[in-house]
């Protein structure tokens, strides 16, 4: 397996794992409070819909000329990846709320109980909520599977990495019998944002006709560089927030920084 | 109406709430293509463009979130 293929598999696995954790919370909530069979039917229907999307769009993408494909995929991955990275930076700086699986689980179970009693064996509420939860979380994964996989003509490898991540999350959920609240979701999202942005930059520039120094090995410099830049931005935002808070409280910024470090 | 809804959904899904970053990516790729067409070195365009676009996007969002912008 080449370095680019390992990057593909790792990016898809991480992206899929983090989205699967969020979908698992929804399915667990409606499954335990309403109906497991209806909730699992919703999961199955959404999985089929996602597989159909990948199967329909995959061949269309791989039929494009390689340079056009790389510019298209690179550009889309970059736009998508920069969104993930921006949100992860804001979360790590404390400017955006982190996803709390226990809170999400409580909200879903409260809504499921308030939705009224089931009228027959099949529970439409549990089916619909599960279907929607898995489909919405899965669409981002399908997008990543398609773009990463099509660009390297390895859609089956990308799909396998996504499937493996789903199995790992299901196994962890079954073992814990609870939402996976301890999974470091923002760290995973940060990592996925770095990978998407790095690969997007690499493929986009290649598709536009540029040649990277060192060829594929340039990724070994691009990925750490994007990671360091993102960490530096998160640190800068945190520091400016501390400085602004200290200024409002009438404490010198340096004193506030020392207090933060010692805490 | 349905076509417009799909287009809006696709736009929201891919571009999200920061169209400036998407536009910047397109412009950076276009500049890369122009330089490559002219047989000039073009790989160096994207790294500073990506870091700059991310920094501007984070700055806009941070200002909006902290109510200082």
HADDOCK unambig.tbl for C-alpha pairs under 7 A between the chains (distance, minus, plus):
assign (segid A and resid 75 and name CA) (segid B and resid 25 and name CA) 6.62 0.50 0.50
assign (segid A and resid 75 and name CA) (segid B and resid 26 and name CA) 6.95 0.50 0.50
assign (segid A and resid 79 and name CA) (segid B and resid 15 and name CA) 6.56 0.50 0.50
assign (segid A and resid 79 and name CA) (segid B and resid 21 and name CA) 6.99 0.50 0.50
assign (segid A and resid 79 and name CA) (segid B and resid 22 and name CA) 5.51 0.50 0.50
assign (segid A and resid 79 and name CA) (segid B and resid 25 and name CA) 6.89 0.50 0.50
assign (segid A and resid 80 and name CA) (segid B and resid 14 and name CA) 6.03 0.50 0.50
assign (segid A and resid 82 and name CA) (segid B and resid 54 and name CA) 6.41 0.50 0.50
assign (segid A and resid 86 and name CA) (segid B and resid 54 and name CA) 6.78 0.50 0.50
assign (segid A and resid 86 and name CA) (segid B and resid 58 and name CA) 5.72 0.50 0.50
assign (segid A and resid 95 and name CA) (segid B and resid 62 and name CA) 6.90 0.50 0.50
assign (segid A and resid 95 and name CA) (segid B and resid 65 and name CA) 6.38 0.50 0.50
assign (segid A and resid 201 and name CA) (segid B and resid 46 and name CA) 6.37 0.50 0.50
assign (segid A and resid 204 and name CA) (segid B and resid 29 and name CA) 6.77 0.50 0.50
assign (segid A and resid 205 and name CA) (segid B and resid 29 and name CA) 6.47 0.50 0.50
assign (segid A and resid 205 and name CA) (segid B and resid 32 and name CA) 6.52 0.50 0.50
assign (segid A and resid 205 and name CA) (segid B and resid 43 and name CA) 6.38 0.50 0.50
assign (segid A and resid 205 and name CA) (segid B and resid 46 and name CA) 6.85 0.50 0.50
assign (segid A and resid 208 and name CA) (segid B and resid 29 and name CA) 6.46 0.50 0.50
assign (segid A and resid 208 and name CA) (segid B and resid 32 and name CA) 6.14 0.50 0.50
assign (segid A and resid 208 and name CA) (segid B and resid 33 and name CA) 4.55 0.50 0.50
assign (segid A and resid 209 and name CA) (segid B and resid 33 and name CA) 5.81 0.50 0.50
assign (segid A and resid 209 and name CA) (segid B and resid 36 and name CA) 5.28 0.50 0.50
assign (segid A and resid 210 and name CA) (segid B and resid 32 and name CA) 6.74 0.50 0.50
assign (segid A and resid 210 and name CA) (segid B and resid 36 and name CA) 5.64 0.50 0.50
assign (segid A and resid 210 and name CA) (segid B and resid 41 and name CA) 6.99 0.50 0.50
assign (segid A and resid 210 and name CA) (segid B and resid 42 and name CA) 5.11 0.50 0.50
assign (segid A and resid 210 and name CA) (segid B and resid 43 and name CA) 5.15 0.50 0.50
assign (segid A and resid 211 and name CA) (segid B and resid 43 and name CA) 6.04 0.50 0.50
assign (segid A and resid 212 and name CA) (segid B and resid 43 and name CA) 5.62 0.50 0.50
assign (segid A and resid 229 and name CA) (segid B and resid 51 and name CA) 6.88 0.50 0.50
assign (segid A and resid 233 and name CA) (segid B and resid 55 and name CA) 6.89 0.50 0.50
